[in-house]
């Protein structure tokens, strides 16, 4: 089967593909709200039915303590490699509704982009692969490789039941590599493979002073103020060069290779553009590294929320009894989230003054991941992307985390190839989420080319 036959099939079915994607997007599979469990289940059943409709014979919907997992497979390519495709069909809540130009679950095409909740995260990107598989089955009646599909309904709520399901089914999920499209391209028209993701350690601390709120005039200056003390602790977590001051924090950090730094420097990125994109006045960070190096390959410690005392309208001269903050550490290879969380917790306790009480709670975490750029699956993905976009793809890292990638590595012992079709400005998790339809079509051809390249 020729590459042109694949392109012709996709071209001939563009309108149908978009209409089917609209059906998928209309189902409000918001996993965060228990009231919506029926719609999440309906989405799983719709997806399973659609997979059967394109020609997959083994399609199952597995119940979990939370939302269902859809599993499907094609194992008819005897003696050929086996790949695992992962995606998720659940979506973020659409709030605030008033900021949407069109209803979030009534897909609307404007300017060759489809607007809906889940358009790019992750229904649109996942559906591109489903249509890529359909293309090959429609043209030849078979697939060149064996493909297993694992599609969950709880990614947006932390994949609470996925790890246990993967562990229980690890023999069935055995494969050469995992393919995921749940990430952005580096820039419009510039396809990319994400070969590194940062991990995460999430913590929360509370400083306690007096037994109850006090009048600041009667007691201020004589008893500890938890907000003041929390601020002093926060100030001691970084030094003047932007480095994290926790002893041992950097001990396991894998440093960037010179070729990686050179590759990052060649990417079409400017600090001026980044400033404009983010709306800040200027940039900051760890001394000695570029912006891309800081957000892709260096660990961080950032405060995500802080509260205590009176925060209502007007004034109230209160000295609060407690003050709290949530903060997260983005981690890089080869940092261990449990070890880092313990180091941070112990350091915070050590710098807290003895005249206050402090508690540090460890929330969730995830391991960082690096995929070897010269692996067979990665090289196949590079060739498929080049065929679809007719440009040389680039290697990038991701500053965020996809915890299941570490699970695939640790439980299945296989690498993950992150081939994103979205864009940074697709408004993931925000009103007016969108997906460029040209990226959708190119994603379909990329998927079909990829399975052929993996033979």
Secondary structure, 3 states (H helix, E strand, C coil): CCHHHHHHHHHHCHHHHHHHHHHHHHCCCECCCHHHHHHHHHHHHHHHHHHHHCCCCEEEEECCCCCCEEEEEECCCCCCCEEEEEEECCECCCCCHHHCCCCCCCCEEECCEEECCCCCCCHHHHHHHHHHHHHHHHHHCCCCCEEEEEEECCHHHCCCCHHHHHHHCCCCCCCCEEEECCCECCECCECEEEEEECEEEEEEEEEECCCCCEEHHHHECCECCHHHHHHHHHHCCECCCCCECCCCCCCCCCCCCHHHHHHHHHCCCCHHHHHHHHCCCCCCCCCCCCHHHHHHHCCEEEEEEEEECCCCCCCCCEECCEEEEEEEEEECCCCCHHHHHHHHHHHHHHHCCCCCEEEEEEEEEECCEECCCCCHHHHHHHHHHHHHHCCCCEEEEECCCCHHHHHHHHHHCCEEEEECCECCCCCCCCCCCEEEHHHHHHHHHHHHHHHHHCC
